[in-house]
Amino acid sequence: MTTDASGRHRVIDVMNTILTIGVDGITMEEIADALGVKYQPVRRALEALEQHGWVQPYRRKGSNQILWMPGKWLIRVAFQYKQQQLTKQQTLKDEFHRVTGEVLDNGR
């Protein structure tokens, strides 16, 4: 993965790493290793992402190790995107039915 020394790009690199290899939880050290960078820039990026709800830390039961995973804001954005796409899909189905009198079935 290509990294950039700037803070903005580091935050995006960290988020992409979590989404690519750590959706179920990834340590700060694993993120740093995956990006080939030191621990401190990753910590700063995680703090910024956490502050805005994009990631959240958690501990597995019986472990003191902190893992990072997608946060509530990211999940909310993904859900809203899905809802918007489903609405667009329904609009197209309705228009198709209005014009042709046929019902589109997407196999479900």
N, C-alpha and C positions, 0 to 999 in steps of 0.2 A: 504494500500500500504506500502510495506516495504521500509524504508529509510536507508541510510548509512550516517555517519557523514562526509565522505570525500566529497570534492568539486566536483569531477568528477561524483560521484554517485548522488549528489544533483542536478546537472544540468540535468542528465538523468531523475531523479524523477520529476523535474519541467516540462520537455518536455513531459513526459508521462502523467502528470496530464492535461496539456493543450490539448493534443491530445485526452484524454479520456473524460474529462468533460468540456472543455472550447474552443472547436474549433471556436465557434462563439464569443468568448471573455470571459475572466475570470479575476477577479481582483487578485492582488498580495496577498491580505488577504485571498481570497478563496483558492488560491494555498497553502498558509501556513497552513490554517485550514485542507485542504484535506490531507496534508502530516504530520500534527501534529508537525510542527516545527515553529520556530520564523520567523518573517518578514525579518530580515537581510540576512540570508542565501538564502532565495528565491530571494530577491532583487539582490544579487550578481550573482546568477545563471541566472536570467533574463537579467542582463546587459551583461553577457558573451554570452548568446544565441542571444541577439539582435545584439551585435557587429559582429557576424558571419552570421547574416541574417536568423537564424532559427526561431526567433519569432519577432513580431513587436507590439508596443503599439498603441492604438488608443483611441479616445474619442467619445462616442456617442453624437449625436447632443443634445444640451441642458444639458449636464452633464460635470462635471469636473473630473469625475471618469475615471481613466486610466484602460483600459482592455487590456489583452494580448491575442494574437492569433498567429497561425502559420505564419511564415514570408515567404518572397519571395524565399529564398534559399530552404526551405523545399518543397515548392510548385514546384520549378524547379526540385528538385531531384525526387519527386513523378511523375512528368510528364515524365522525362527521363526514369524512371523505367517502366512506362506504355508503352512508345514507344518501349523499348527493348523487353518487353514481347510480344507485338503485332508483332514485327519483327520475333521473334522466332516462334510464332504461324503461321505466314504466311509461314515461311520456312518449317515447318512441313506439312502444307497443300500442298505446292508445291511438296514436296518429296512424299507424299502419292499419289498425282495425277500422278506423274511421274511413280511410281511403279505400281499402280493399275489401272490407267486410270479413277478412280472415283474422284468425287469432294466432299471434306468434307464440310459439312454445319453445322455451330454451332447454327442453329435455328433462325438465323436473316435473 
